[in-house]
Amino acid sequence: MKLKPVISLSILTALAFGTFLTVPMPSKAVINSNVTNVTKSTNNPNSTYKTASLHSFKLVRAQHAVKIFSKASTKSTVLDSVKNNQGVVVLRNYSNGWSKVSLQFSSGYIQTKYLTSVKANINTPYAMNINKTYSYYIPGNTGSDFKTYYKAKYQTVYKPNKTLTHFWFLNSEPDPYGKMEYETSKGLYTGYKDIGIATLAVKYPVKLNKTWKGLNGQTLKIISTKKTVKTKSGIYKNVVIVKEGKGKNYSYYAPHIGLIKQELNGRTFSELASIDQ
């Protein structure tokens, strides 16, 4: 049993970045085929680069916060709310004007009139390849009882709880979690399954000094589009660097690869160690 009293790195990141949250998730899931072919290949010409299907991913279009209810009725309990240009995953559409959406580890209901479909990105993508398994290194776990490496593998649906769909399971320690990614024409949307709401991680088209708002109102800004970055997995060119909020908090995205590095308060929080078939 791991009893060493260390502070969760995921919690620390949540405090600084506002979008990195701890999500206890199941360790196994069933994978089905439901993907969108985005580009021809990655570094391996024999492998196809694919990202999550956009079929069930919808954006909110409204001039006000849109409530998510416990039932398909405005008189039921309000579970949460989503803002304009934030995304949700639709589990089912109803003819009465309501849609059932994935929310936290369960589901909620939102009025369908506020949802709109998204278009796939046809330009350079920055999402992770769902055909691959990614391994990340967490230097902050060094010297603790927790592993310094973890894997990220794409899952399409979790059988015991089918509200958990289309997500990356990251078996990090001490806090494994689930993360969704959607490559759209407007940008790369990401979110965590304990919340169920996706926001822009990289806004398209990629342009230096472009800014936008994150889930908690923090400002994100593209500060580089041509950086060459070295990680344990190799050297990546034309990396996009996104600064999040105040302080030295950065996310690094490589074309056709996805997230390769994160920095928290100027120090490496995680970096890509390898990519497996």
N, C-alpha and C positions, 0 to 999 in steps of 0.2 A: 504494500500500500504506500502511495506517495504522500508523505506527511510533511515534507519540507515546506515551510511557509513562504512561498515566493508569490509575488503579485502577478496575476495573469497578464501576459503581454497583450492579449486580445483586449482586455479591459483598458490597459494603458493606451492602446491605439484608439479605442473608441473615444476616450476622453480628448485626445488630441485631434483626431481626424474627423470625428463625428459620424463616420460611415462604417467603421470597422467594429463589428459587434460580436459578442460571444453567442454562439448558437449550438446548443447540444443537439447532436444529430445521430441517427442510427449509423452503424458502421457498415451495413450492407444494403444494397438496393438492387432492384432488377432493371436492366437496361433494355429499352425497346428502341427501334429505329424510327426516329422522328427528327430529321435534321434538314437544314437548308444548305445547299451547296453554294458557297460564297465565292471561292476563287479556285484556280486550277491546282495549285500545289504550294507546299512550304519548301523547306530546304531539300526534301526528298521528292524527286519528280514522280515517284511511284505512289505517293500518298496524297489523298485528297484533303484539302483544308475545309473543315466544316464548322459551322457554329449552330447554336440552338435554333430550332424552328421558331418563326415569328407568328405562327398561326394563332396561338392563344395569348400572345402579348399585346396589350392595348395601352394607349396613352390617354390620359385624362385631358379633356378640352373643356375648360370652364373659367369664368372670371372670378370664381370664388372657390373656396375649399369644398370638396365633394365628400359627403359623409358615406361611410361604409357601415351598414346596419347588420344586426344579428339575424334578421329575417327580411324577406322581400316586402318590407313595409316601412314607411317613414315614421311610423309610430313605435317601431321596435327600438331596442337598445343600440346606441351608436358605439361601434367598436373602435373606429379610427376615422381619419379623413385623409384625402389625397389632394394635392395641389395640381394646378395646370402644368402640363408637360411631364408629370410623373407617370410611372408605368405600373400596371398590375397584370397578373396572370389570370385569365378567365378560365374557369373550370366548366361552366355551362351557361348558355344563354336561354332565357325564358321568353315566351311570347307576351308576357304581361309587362314587358318593359324593364325587366330586371336581369342582372347577370350575377352569377355566383363566382366569387374570386377567391384565390388563395390568400390567406391572411394569417400571419404568424404560423402556428402549427395546426391551424384549422381553416375556416373559411368565413366569408361574410358576403353581403349583398350590396350591390351598387346599381344605381339607375343607368341603364344601357345608353341612354341618350348622351351621357357625358364621356363615352368611350369612343375612340377612333383607332382604326388599324394603322399599322406602320409599314413603311417600305424598307426593303433590304438595302444595305449599303453596297454599292457597286464599285466603290473606290477602295483604296488601301484599308484593310481591316486591322483592328487592334484587339480583337477578342481572342480568347484562348481557343485552341483547336480541340473540339470535343472527341476527336479520334485518338487523342494522345493522353498520357498520364504525366502530370507535371510533378516534379519533386522540388521542394523549397527548403532553404536553410534558414534557421532562426538563431542567430548568434546570441541573442539574449537568453536563451535557455542553457547556454554553456555554464557548467558548474552547478546546475540544479538537477533534480531527479527527472526532469522532463527531456524528451528527445529533441535533438537539435535539427532534425529533418522531418518533414511531413509530406504526404502525397495529396495531390488534388486530382480527383477523377470524376468525370461527368456521369450523372445519373438522370435517367428520363422520368422515372416514377418510383416512389417508395411504396411497395405493396401494402404494408400494414396501414399506411396513411396516404391515400391517393391525392390528398391536397398538396402533397410535397412533390412537385413535378419540375423537370427541366432545371436542374441545379448542379453545381459542382460541390462534391463532398470533400472537405479538407480535414484530414485526420490529424490536425495539429494538437499539441499538448501544451498546457493542460485543457484547452478548450477546442474540441472539434466543432466545425460549423459548416453551414451550407450557404452557398453564394450563387445567385443567378446572374447570367450575362446575356445581353441581347444586342446583336450588331445591327443597327438600323441606319437609315440614311441621315438621320438627325444626329447620330452619335452612338457611342457605346454606352448602353445602360447597364448598371449593375445594382444589385440589392441583396439583402440578407434574408434568409427564409424565416427567421424569427420575427421579422417585420412584415415582409411581403410586399414592400413598395420599392420600386426601382427608380434611380435617378441617374442623370448623366455623369459618367466618369470621365469621358472624353467627348467634347462637343465637335461635331463635324460641320463644315470642312475644317480640318486641322489648320490652325493659323496662329502664328506667334502672338502672344499677349491677349488672346481671346479669353473672356471671362464668362462665368455663369454661376448660379447658386446651387449648393448642395442640399441634401435632405434636411439639414438643420439650419439652413440659411447662410452657411459659411460660403465664402467666395472661393471658387476654383479658377485657376489661371494656367494657361499653357505658357511655359517659360522657355521651352526649347522644342524644336522639331527635327533637329539634325544631329543630336548627340550620339556619340559612340560610347557604349557602356559595356564594361566587362563584368561578368558574374561568374560563378563557379561552373555554369553550363556553357560558357563561351563568350564571344564578343559580338555585340549587336550594334548595327548601324541605323541611323535615321530614327533614333528612339525619341518618342514624345514624352516630355516630362510635364506633369501636372502638379502644381503647388496647391495645397489645400489649406484654407484658413490662414491663421496667423502662425508665425513660427516657421521652423525649417522642416515642414512635413511635405514629402514628395512621393509621387507614384510614377514609375517608369514603364512605358508601354512600347514593345517592339512590334513592327509590322508583321502580320501573319503569325505572331507568336503569342502576344498578349502581355499580361503583367509579368515583368521580369525582376522588379525590385521595388521595395518600399522603404522610405526613410522616415523616422520619427524623431523629432527634435534634433535633426542633423545626423542621426546615427542609423545604421542599417537595421531595419526591423526584420525584413525577410528578403531573400534573393533567390532567383531561380538556380537550382543545382543541376537539374537534368530534365530531359523530355524523353519519355519512352513510348514505344508503339502501343 
